[in-house]
Amino acid sequence: MIDGSQTSTLAIDYLAEFCFGYPFIMSWYWITGSLLYWVIRERNQPHFSHPPTLPFIPFVSVVLPCFNESDHLHETIEALMQSHYPNFEVIAVDDGSSDDTGKILDLLSKEYPKLRVAHLIENQGKSTALNTGLLLAKGNLLVCIDGDALIDPHAITWIVHRFISNGKLGAITGNPRIRNRSSILGKIQVGEISSIVGMIKRTQSIYGGLFTVSGVICGFRKLAVMEAGLWTPEAMTDDVDLTLRIQLKGWGASFEPNALCWILMPETLKGLWKQRVRWSEGGAQATLSVTRAIFQSNAYYLILIWANFVISTIWAFCIVIWFSLINIIEIINDGPYDIYRNFLPQWWGEILACTYLLQSAIGLWLDSRYEKGVLKYFGWLIWYPLAYWCIQTCSCIVGFTKAIFRPENIKGKWISPDRGIR
């Protein structure tokens, strides 16, 4: 017979195995997938500053949604105008900004003939601004960036190259790089982009699809966006929502690491928390909205992406439950709970730590061809599990809960982010 105490102990043991084992399995999944991507697609590619010659030069519309971006527009537009791609326009959409964004855009449009400006009377959200840009776009290929992003001169060429090379691609995500790194959080995020985000996108690309493009730098076929029903105004994370719906329409989505874009990220705990909660809420909202469609479609690779999201969310809840149960038992027994009662759990911590460090080193190495000196941030990534896993776990729970109880038909309005210490 197994009494209640033994049952509780077994439950905690199973939770511990899942909480330690899942990150271990996924880490090797990302490592294997990203190395496979490197072997197949990256190893023999030219340097990102020497893109291949295109067989023809299609017209590209760069859509730039803006909300209160007066501090960044000059450098963002200037970087766009320095693009080496010869055949493009920029459509900047001022989404009812309360600062001087509209005035600055109008002045810049007189300086740069390629720049066209649209003004929305009131703030309606990024998705509405993107839809406005698409409707005004002359090109059949779209490149979308944020109002504070600095796009690399060769990024548009690389995105166009991928579209020309594969007529089934409907969405392409670029390779965002952190440009503000004056704090510990900023330095950690430099490594996160490589060892976590970059490896996930490589792996998902090589196995068939993406959970999301990076909204700060991405490309779309106009036809694919229109078939998917345009951007959803109610979406909290427009990039996740559209990426999933485009793939449900039979289009492919992939990662183009040569399409670089330099971005600003939060460097305060408050700003980071708000960003990650919004990402988690938006990801859950988008995933839940297409769950039935995924299982009714023939896009079987999306089931793998869906399962990864669901299991990751369950893992976050299990982490909190596991720690809570241990604390309760310690209070009841008036003593510490021995979580290392056999050989395997005792060594899991060390094995998981070594695996994480290996993953971080490989991720930084893969991205070292795109950013010189990025390997020096390996030391800062040691702090990533302590600082970020706690934030990610809690923000996942909060974001998922908010998505469950979020009222329908509420527009996903802009949330001005923490742009870091500059």
ABEGO torsion letter per residue (X at the ends): XBBAAAAAAAAAAAAAAAAAAAAAAAAAAAAAAAAAAAAAAAAABBBAABBBBBABBBBBBBBBBBBGAAAAAAAAAAAAAABABABBBBBBBBBGBABAAAAAAAAAAAABAABBBBBBABBAEAAAAAAAAAAABABABBBBBBAABBBBAAAAAAAAAAAAABAABABBBBBBBBABAABAAAAAAAAAAAAAAAAAAAAAAAAGBBABBBAABBBBBAAAAAAAGEBBAABABAAAAAAAAAAAAGBBBBBBAABBBBBBBBABAAAAAAAAAAAAAAAAAAAAAAAAAAAABABAAAAAAAAAAAAAAAAAAAAAAAAAAAAAAAAAAGBBBBABABAAAAAAAAAAAAAAAAAAAAAAAAAAAABBGAAAAAAAAAAAAAAAAAAAAAAAAAAAAAAAABBBGBBBBBBBBBAEBX
